[in-house]
Amino acid sequence: MHTKKEVRQSLTYHLTAEEISNPYLLIAQFFDISDLSDHLEFLDKWKEHVLTDQVYTAENCPANLLHEHRHILKLLEAAWLLRKAGKVSPLIFPEVKELLLERQKGELSGCFCQLNEEELLNPYLIFRSLFQSTGLEAYREELRDWLEESFSKEGPSFNYQDLAVTYKFLQKLFQAAWLIYNRELQMNLSQ
């Protein structure tokens, strides 16, 4: 029988003790590397490599793919930890709801917004829905498969529908994390 600590460590094996105790560090780190549009563009390109027989070659810099893969896993683990902690956005008063919705949409300008109004107001809802039907380990395995497929000369072996579901969840994860980064983390840094 595994202890709670052993289970927690196995579910967050990409994180340091400091990152486990403060998952917001991972969100900040993710967007210190690149902004939302760059991460979404990378995800689009990665998906194309998975779905075609194009090998992720030296001119595409395979190290970048490995680096991004690792940071996506860490962001997933941060989302998992924040979901387990039951984190939610602060209560929003009706008189500021429309203003906040416009602001959130503005922060996602330049990309196709995957979030509904409720998720825009409380991006933590994405973390809950992300793990409702799929566990953290299943996401790790699928992203590992994406990685292997990206370096394979064989034709694609992926079920497009499965890939599309994960792809959309990742887009929503990036957008929700971006809103949290802008609304909560950037404000704290500027104060």
PyRosetta script that sets phi, psi and omega in degrees:
from pyrosetta import init, pose_from_sequence

init()
pose = pose_from_sequence("MHTKKEVRQSLTYHLTAEEISNPYLLIAQFFDISDLSDHLEFLDKWKEHVLTDQVYTAENCPANLLHEHRHILKLLEAAWLLRKAGKVSPLIFPEVKELLLERQKGELSGCFCQLNEEELLNPYLIFRSLFQSTGLEAYREELRDWLEESFSKEGPSFNYQDLAVTYKFLQKLFQAAWLIYNRELQMNLSQ")
pose.set_psi(1, 133.6)
pose.set_omega(1, -179.4)
pose.set_phi(2, -89.0)
pose.set_psi(2, 143.2)
pose.set_omega(2, 174.9)
pose.set_phi(3, -76.6)
pose.set_psi(3, 163.8)
pose.set_omega(3, 177.8)
pose.set_phi(4, -59.1)
pose.set_psi(4, -38.1)
pose.set_omega(4, -179.2)
pose.set_phi(5, -64.2)
pose.set_psi(5, -42.8)
pose.set_omega(5, 179.2)
pose.set_phi(6, -64.4)
pose.set_psi(6, -41.5)
pose.set_omega(6, 178.5)
pose.set_phi(7, -64.2)
pose.set_psi(7, -45.5)
pose.set_omega(7, 180.0)
pose.set_phi(8, -60.6)
pose.set_psi(8, -43.2)
pose.set_omega(8, 179.3)
pose.set_phi(9, -65.4)
pose.set_psi(9, -38.1)
pose.set_omega(9, -179.0)
pose.set_phi(10, -71.0)
pose.set_psi(10, -29.1)
pose.set_omega(10, -179.9)
pose.set_phi(11, -81.1)
pose.set_psi(11, -16.0)
pose.set_omega(11, -178.9)
pose.set_phi(12, -128.8)
pose.set_psi(12, 47.5)
pose.set_omega(12, -172.2)
pose.set_phi(13, -74.5)
pose.set_psi(13, -4.4)
pose.set_omega(13, 176.0)
pose.set_phi(14, -93.8)
pose.set_psi(14, -2.8)
pose.set_omega(14, -171.8)
pose.set_phi(15, -107.8)
pose.set_psi(15, 150.1)
pose.set_omega(15, 173.1)
pose.set_phi(16, -82.9)
pose.set_psi(16, 169.7)
pose.set_omega(16, 178.1)
pose.set_phi(17, -60.8)
pose.set_psi(17, -39.0)
pose.set_omega(17, 179.0)
pose.set_phi(18, -64.5)
pose.set_psi(18, -40.4)
pose.set_omega(18, 179.3)
pose.set_phi(19, -68.8)
pose.set_psi(19, -35.5)
pose.set_omega(19, 177.5)
pose.set_phi(20, -65.5)
pose.set_psi(20, -40.1)
pose.set_omega(20, -179.1)
pose.set_phi(21, -77.3)
pose.set_psi(21, -19.9)
pose.set_omega(21, 178.7)
pose.set_phi(22, -141.3)
pose.set_psi(22, 81.1)
pose.set_omega(22, -178.0)
pose.set_phi(23, -61.8)
pose.set_psi(23, -17.5)
pose.set_omega(23, 178.5)
pose.set_phi(24, -63.9)
pose.set_psi(24, -24.8)
pose.set_omega(24, 176.0)
pose.set_phi(25, -58.8)
pose.set_psi(25, -35.6)
pose.set_omega(25, -178.5)
pose.set_phi(26, -72.4)
pose.set_psi(26, -35.5)
pose.set_omega(26, 176.2)
pose.set_phi(27, -65.8)
pose.set_psi(27, -45.5)
pose.set_omega(27, 178.1)
pose.set_phi(28, -61.4)
pose.set_psi(28, -43.5)
pose.set_omega(28, 179.6)
pose.set_phi(29, -61.5)
pose.set_psi(29, -42.7)
pose.set_omega(29, -178.9)
pose.set_phi(30, -59.2)
pose.set_psi(30, -42.2)
pose.set_omega(30, -178.1)
pose.set_phi(31, -91.2)
pose.set_psi(31, -8.2)
pose.set_omega(31, 169.1)
pose.set_phi(32, -74.6)
pose.set_psi(32, -27.6)
pose.set_omega(32, 179.0)
pose.set_phi(33, -71.7)
pose.set_psi(33, -49.4)
pose.set_omega(33, -178.3)
pose.set_phi(34, -153.7)
pose.set_psi(34, 160.4)
pose.set_omega(34, 176.1)
pose.set_phi(35, -85.6)
pose.set_psi(35, 178.0)
pose.set_omega(35, -175.3)
pose.set_phi(36, -57.4)
pose.set_psi(36, -47.7)
pose.set_omega(36, -176.5)
pose.set_phi(37, -62.0)
pose.set_psi(37, -37.5)
pose.set_omega(37, 178.2)
pose.set_phi(38, -66.8)
pose.set_psi(38, -41.7)
pose.set_omega(38, 178.4)
pose.set_phi(39, -64.4)
pose.set_psi(39, -42.6)
pose.set_omega(39, 179.6)
pose.set_phi(40, -66.4)
pose.set_psi(40, -39.1)
pose.set_omega(40, 177.3)
pose.set_phi(41, -63.4)
pose.set_psi(41, -43.0)
pose.set_omega(41, 177.6)
pose.set_phi(42, -60.6)
pose.set_psi(42, -44.0)
pose.set_omega(42, 179.9)
pose.set_phi(43, -60.4)
pose.set_psi(43, -40.3)
pose.set_omega(43, 176.8)
pose.set_phi(44, -60.7)
pose.set_psi(44, -47.1)
pose.set_omega(44, -179.3)
pose.set_phi(45, -64.6)
pose.set_psi(45, -40.6)
pose.set_omega(45, -179.9)
pose.set_phi(46, -63.1)
pose.set_psi(46, -44.3)
pose.set_omega(46, 178.9)
pose.set_phi(47, -58.3)
pose.set_psi(47, -41.3)
pose.set_omega(47, 179.7)
pose.set_phi(48, -62.9)
pose.set_psi(48, -39.0)
pose.set_omega(48, 177.9)
pose.set_phi(49, -66.7)
pose.set_psi(49, -35.2)
pose.set_omega(49, 179.5)
pose.set_phi(50, -68.9)
pose.set_psi(50, -38.3)
pose.set_omega(50, -174.7)
pose.set_phi(51, -84.6)
pose.set_psi(51, -12.7)
pose.set_omega(51, -179.2)
pose.set_phi(52, -117.8)
pose.set_psi(52, 177.6)
pose.set_omega(52, 177.3)
pose.set_phi(53, -92.1)
pose.set_psi(53, 15.1)
pose.set_omega(53, 175.8)
pose.set_phi(54, -72.5)
pose.set_psi(54, 124.9)
pose.set_omega(54, 178.4)
pose.set_phi(55, -85.2)
pose.set_psi(55, 139.4)
pose.set_omega(55, 176.2)
pose.set_phi(56, -71.6)
pose.set_psi(56, 101.7)
pose.set_omega(56, -169.7)
pose.set_phi(57, -98.6)
pose.set_psi(57, -179.6)
pose.set_omega(57, -178.5)
pose.set_phi(58, -59.2)
pose.set_psi(58, -38.1)
pose.set_omega(58, 180.0)
pose.set_phi(59, -66.6)
pose.set_psi(59, -23.6)
pose.set_omega(59, 174.7)
pose.set_phi(60, -87.9)
pose.set_psi(60, -3.7)
pose.set_omega(60, 179.6)
pose.set_phi(61, 58.3)
pose.set_psi(61, 84.2)
pose.set_omega(61, 179.2)
pose.set_phi(62, -53.7)
pose.set_psi(62, -28.8)
pose.set_omega(62, 178.9)
pose.set_phi(63, -62.2)
pose.set_psi(63, -34.9)
pose.set_omega(63, 177.4)
pose.set_phi(64, -63.6)
pose.set_psi(64, -39.9)
pose.set_omega(64, 178.6)
pose.set_phi(65, -63.6)
pose.set_psi(65, -44.6)
pose.set_omega(65, 178.7)
pose.set_phi(66, -63.1)
pose.set_psi(66, -40.9)
pose.set_omega(66, 179.6)
pose.set_phi(67, -64.0)
pose.set_psi(67, -48.4)
pose.set_omega(67, -179.9)
pose.set_phi(68, -64.4)
pose.set_psi(68, -41.4)
pose.set_omega(68, 177.9)
pose.set_phi(69, -55.7)
pose.set_psi(69, -47.0)
pose.set_omega(69, -179.2)
pose.set_phi(70, -62.2)
pose.set_psi(70, -41.8)
pose.set_omega(70, -178.9)
pose.set_phi(71, -73.0)
pose.set_psi(71, -30.5)
pose.set_omega(71, 174.4)
pose.set_phi(72, -66.4)
pose.set_psi(72, -42.0)
pose.set_omega(72, 177.0)
pose.set_phi(73, -60.7)
pose.set_psi(73, -42.1)
pose.set_omega(73, 179.8)
pose.set_phi(74, -66.2)
pose.set_psi(74, -37.0)
pose.set_omega(74, 177.1)
pose.set_phi(75, -66.4)
pose.set_psi(75, -40.8)
pose.set_omega(75, 175.5)
pose.set_phi(76, -59.6)
pose.set_psi(76, -42.8)
pose.set_omega(76, 179.7)
pose.set_phi(77, -66.5)
pose.set_psi(77, -36.6)
pose.set_omega(77, 176.2)
pose.set_phi(78, -64.1)
pose.set_psi(78, -43.5)
pose.set_omega(78, 178.0)
pose.set_phi(79, -61.5)
pose.set_psi(79, -40.4)
pose.set_omega(79, 179.0)
pose.set_phi(80, -62.3)
pose.set_psi(80, -44.8)
pose.set_omega(80, 179.7)
pose.set_phi(81, -65.2)
pose.set_psi(81, -42.1)
pose.set_omega(81, 179.7)
pose.set_phi(82, -67.2)
pose.set_psi(82, -35.3)
pose.set_omega(82, 175.8)
pose.set_phi(83, -65.2)
pose.set_psi(83, -45.3)
pose.set_omega(83, 179.7)
pose.set_phi(84, -62.2)
pose.set_psi(84, -31.8)
pose.set_omega(84, 179.1)
pose.set_phi(85, -78.2)
pose.set_psi(85, -8.1)
pose.set_omega(85, 178.8)
pose.set_phi(86, 72.3)
pose.set_psi(86, 26.8)
pose.set_omega(86, -177.7)
pose.set_phi(87, -66.1)
pose.set_psi(87, 137.2)
pose.set_omega(87, 175.3)
pose.set_phi(88, -137.3)
pose.set_psi(88, 161.2)
pose.set_omega(88, 176.1)
pose.set_phi(89, -71.6)
pose.set_psi(89, 154.5)
pose.set_omega(89, 178.5)
pose.set_phi(90, -60.1)
pose.set_psi(90, 155.3)
pose.set_omega(90, 178.3)
pose.set_phi(91, -59.1)
pose.set_psi(91, 136.7)
pose.set_omega(91, -178.6)
pose.set_phi(92, -111.2)
pose.set_psi(92, 124.5)
pose.set_omega(92, 179.1)
pose.set_phi(93, -74.5)
pose.set_psi(93, 141.6)
pose.set_omega(93, -176.3)
pose.set_phi(94, -53.8)
pose.set_psi(94, -35.0)
pose.set_omega(94, -177.3)
pose.set_phi(95, -69.2)
pose.set_psi(95, -17.9)
pose.set_omega(95, 178.6)
pose.set_phi(96, -109.9)
pose.set_psi(96, 0.9)
pose.set_omega(96, -176.8)
pose.set_phi(97, -58.1)
pose.set_psi(97, -51.1)
pose.set_omega(97, -177.9)
pose.set_phi(98, -63.3)
pose.set_psi(98, -40.9)
pose.set_omega(98, 178.6)
pose.set_phi(99, -61.5)
pose.set_psi(99, -44.8)
pose.set_omega(99, 179.1)
pose.set_phi(100, -65.5)
pose.set_psi(100, -40.8)
pose.set_omega(100, 177.8)
pose.set_phi(101, -59.6)
pose.set_psi(101, -44.8)
pose.set_omega(101, 178.7)
pose.set_phi(102, -62.9)
pose.set_psi(102, -41.5)
pose.set_omega(102, 179.3)
pose.set_phi(103, -63.8)
pose.set_psi(103, -45.0)
pose.set_omega(103, -179.6)
pose.set_phi(104, -63.3)
pose.set_psi(104, -43.7)
pose.set_omega(104, 177.7)
pose.set_phi(105, -61.5)
pose.set_psi(105, -38.6)
pose.set_omega(105, 177.8)
pose.set_phi(106, -63.0)
pose.set_psi(106, -36.8)
pose.set_omega(106, 179.3)
pose.set_phi(107, -69.7)
pose.set_psi(107, -20.5)
pose.set_omega(107, 178.0)
pose.set_phi(108, -101.5)
pose.set_psi(108, 8.3)
pose.set_omega(108, -179.5)
pose.set_phi(109, -62.0)
pose.set_psi(109, 147.3)
pose.set_omega(109, -178.0)
pose.set_phi(110, 95.0)
pose.set_psi(110, -7.9)
pose.set_omega(110, 175.5)
pose.set_phi(111, -138.3)
pose.set_psi(111, 155.2)
pose.set_omega(111, 178.9)
pose.set_phi(112, -72.0)
pose.set_psi(112, 115.8)
pose.set_omega(112, -177.3)
pose.set_phi(113, -71.0)
pose.set_psi(113, 122.6)
pose.set_omega(113, 179.0)
pose.set_phi(114, -93.9)
pose.set_psi(114, -5.2)
pose.set_omega(114, -172.8)
pose.set_phi(115, -97.3)
pose.set_psi(115, 141.0)
pose.set_omega(115, 174.6)
pose.set_phi(116, -83.6)
pose.set_psi(116, 177.0)
pose.set_omega(116, -176.4)
pose.set_phi(117, -58.5)
pose.set_psi(117, -43.4)
pose.set_omega(117, -179.1)
pose.set_phi(118, -61.7)
pose.set_psi(118, -41.1)
pose.set_omega(118, 179.4)
pose.set_phi(119, -71.6)
pose.set_psi(119, -32.5)
pose.set_omega(119, 175.8)
pose.set_phi(120, -64.1)
pose.set_psi(120, -39.4)
pose.set_omega(120, -179.9)
pose.set_phi(121, -76.2)
pose.set_psi(121, -31.2)
pose.set_omega(121, 179.8)
pose.set_phi(122, -136.4)
pose.set_psi(122, 81.4)
pose.set_omega(122, -176.4)
pose.set_phi(123, -61.5)
pose.set_psi(123, -16.3)
pose.set_omega(123, 178.0)
pose.set_phi(124, -65.7)
pose.set_psi(124, -19.6)
pose.set_omega(124, 176.9)
pose.set_phi(125, -60.2)
pose.set_psi(125, -31.0)
pose.set_omega(125, 178.2)
pose.set_phi(126, -61.9)
pose.set_psi(126, -39.8)
pose.set_omega(126, -178.9)
pose.set_phi(127, -62.8)
pose.set_psi(127, -38.0)
pose.set_omega(127, 178.3)
pose.set_phi(128, -66.3)
pose.set_psi(128, -49.8)
pose.set_omega(128, -177.3)
pose.set_phi(129, -69.0)
pose.set_psi(129, -29.3)
pose.set_omega(129, 179.6)
pose.set_phi(130, -58.4)
pose.set_psi(130, -39.3)
pose.set_omega(130, -175.1)
pose.set_phi(131, -106.7)
pose.set_psi(131, 12.3)
pose.set_omega(131, -179.1)
pose.set_phi(132, -66.9)
pose.set_psi(132, -44.7)
pose.set_omega(132, -177.4)
pose.set_phi(133, -113.8)
pose.set_psi(133, -11.1)
pose.set_omega(133, -178.6)
pose.set_phi(134, -130.4)
pose.set_psi(134, 132.5)
pose.set_omega(134, -179.9)
pose.set_phi(135, -84.8)
pose.set_psi(135, 167.0)
pose.set_omega(135, 179.4)
pose.set_phi(136, -57.6)
pose.set_psi(136, -44.4)
pose.set_omega(136, -178.7)
pose.set_phi(137, -63.7)
pose.set_psi(137, -36.4)
pose.set_omega(137, 178.6)
pose.set_phi(138, -65.3)
pose.set_psi(138, -38.6)
pose.set_omega(138, 175.9)
pose.set_phi(139, -64.4)
pose.set_psi(139, -42.1)
pose.set_omega(139, 177.5)
pose.set_phi(140, -57.9)
pose.set_psi(140, -46.5)
pose.set_omega(140, -179.1)
pose.set_phi(141, -63.2)
pose.set_psi(141, -43.0)
pose.set_omega(141, -179.0)
pose.set_phi(142, -65.2)
pose.set_psi(142, -42.1)
pose.set_omega(142, 178.7)
pose.set_phi(143, -67.9)
pose.set_psi(143, -31.8)
pose.set_omega(143, 174.0)
pose.set_phi(144, -65.4)
pose.set_psi(144, -40.5)
pose.set_omega(144, 175.9)
pose.set_phi(145, -63.2)
pose.set_psi(145, -41.0)
pose.set_omega(145, 176.4)
pose.set_phi(146, -58.6)
pose.set_psi(146, -43.5)
pose.set_omega(146, -179.3)
pose.set_phi(147, -62.1)
pose.set_psi(147, -48.5)
pose.set_omega(147, 179.4)
pose.set_phi(148, -61.8)
pose.set_psi(148, -41.8)
pose.set_omega(148, 179.6)
pose.set_phi(149, -63.3)
pose.set_psi(149, -34.2)
pose.set_omega(149, -179.5)
pose.set_phi(150, -66.5)
pose.set_psi(150, -24.8)
pose.set_omega(150, -179.3)
pose.set_phi(151, -104.1)
pose.set_psi(151, 7.0)
pose.set_omega(151, -176.8)
pose.set_phi(152, -95.8)
pose.set_psi(152, 142.8)
pose.set_omega(152, 176.3)
pose.set_phi(153, -88.1)
pose.set_psi(153, -10.5)
pose.set_omega(153, 177.8)
pose.set_phi(154, -69.8)
pose.set_psi(154, 161.2)
pose.set_omega(154, 174.4)
pose.set_phi(155, -66.6)
pose.set_psi(155, 166.0)
pose.set_omega(155, -178.2)
pose.set_phi(156, -62.6)
pose.set_psi(156, 138.5)
pose.set_omega(156, 179.6)
pose.set_phi(157, -115.7)
pose.set_psi(157, 14.1)
pose.set_omega(157, -176.0)
pose.set_phi(158, -90.3)
pose.set_psi(158, 145.9)
pose.set_omega(158, 168.9)
pose.set_phi(159, -78.8)
pose.set_psi(159, 118.7)
pose.set_omega(159, -175.0)
pose.set_phi(160, -59.3)
pose.set_psi(160, -38.0)
pose.set_omega(160, -178.6)
pose.set_phi(161, -64.8)
pose.set_psi(161, -41.2)
pose.set_omega(161, 177.8)
pose.set_phi(162, -63.3)
pose.set_psi(162, -45.0)
pose.set_omega(162, 179.5)
pose.set_phi(163, -62.6)
pose.set_psi(163, -41.8)
pose.set_omega(163, -178.1)
pose.set_phi(164, -63.0)
pose.set_psi(164, -38.0)
pose.set_omega(164, 179.0)
pose.set_phi(165, -65.1)
pose.set_psi(165, -47.9)
pose.set_omega(165, 179.5)
pose.set_phi(166, -65.0)
pose.set_psi(166, -41.3)
pose.set_omega(166, 178.8)
pose.set_phi(167, -58.0)
pose.set_psi(167, -46.2)
pose.set_omega(167, -179.7)
pose.set_phi(168, -65.9)
pose.set_psi(168, -40.9)
pose.set_omega(168, 177.0)
pose.set_phi(169, -62.1)
pose.set_psi(169, -39.4)
pose.set_omega(169, 178.5)
pose.set_phi(170, -65.8)
pose.set_psi(170, -40.8)
pose.set_omega(170, 176.2)
pose.set_phi(171, -59.2)
pose.set_psi(171, -45.2)
pose.set_omega(171, 179.7)
pose.set_phi(172, -65.8)
pose.set_psi(172, -39.2)
pose.set_omega(172, 177.1)
pose.set_phi(173, -60.3)
pose.set_psi(173, -47.7)
pose.set_omega(173, -179.9)
pose.set_phi(174, -60.3)
pose.set_psi(174, -44.2)
pose.set_omega(174, -177.6)
pose.set_phi(175, -67.7)
pose.set_psi(175, -42.3)
pose.set_omega(175, 178.2)
pose.set_phi(176, -63.6)
pose.set_psi(176, -43.9)
pose.set_omega(176, 179.2)
pose.set_phi(177, -63.8)
pose.set_psi(177, -36.5)
pose.set_omega(177, 178.9)
pose.set_phi(178, -63.9)
pose.set_psi(178, -41.9)
pose.set_omega(178, 178.7)
pose.set_phi(179, -65.1)
pose.set_psi(179, -42.4)
pose.set_omega(179, 177.4)
pose.set_phi(180, -63.5)
pose.set_psi(180, -42.8)
pose.set_omega(180, 178.3)
pose.set_phi(181, -58.0)
pose.set_psi(181, -48.6)
pose.set_omega(181, -178.5)
pose.set_phi(182, -72.6)
pose.set_psi(182, -41.0)
pose.set_omega(182, -174.7)
pose.set_phi(183, -78.4)
pose.set_psi(183, -41.9)
pose.set_omega(183, -172.4)
pose.set_phi(184, -105.5)
pose.set_psi(184, -45.0)
pose.set_omega(184, -173.3)
pose.set_phi(185, -80.4)
pose.set_psi(185, -43.4)
pose.set_omega(185, 179.3)
pose.set_phi(186, -65.1)
pose.set_psi(186, -39.2)
pose.set_omega(186, 177.8)
pose.set_phi(187, -61.1)
pose.set_psi(187, -43.5)
pose.set_omega(187, -179.4)
pose.set_phi(188, -65.4)
pose.set_psi(188, -35.9)
pose.set_omega(188, 179.9)
pose.set_phi(189, -70.7)
pose.set_psi(189, -32.1)
pose.set_omega(189, -177.2)
pose.set_phi(190, -83.0)
pose.set_psi(190, -12.5)
pose.set_omega(190, -178.9)
pose.set_phi(191, -85.8)
pose.dump_pdb("model.pdb")
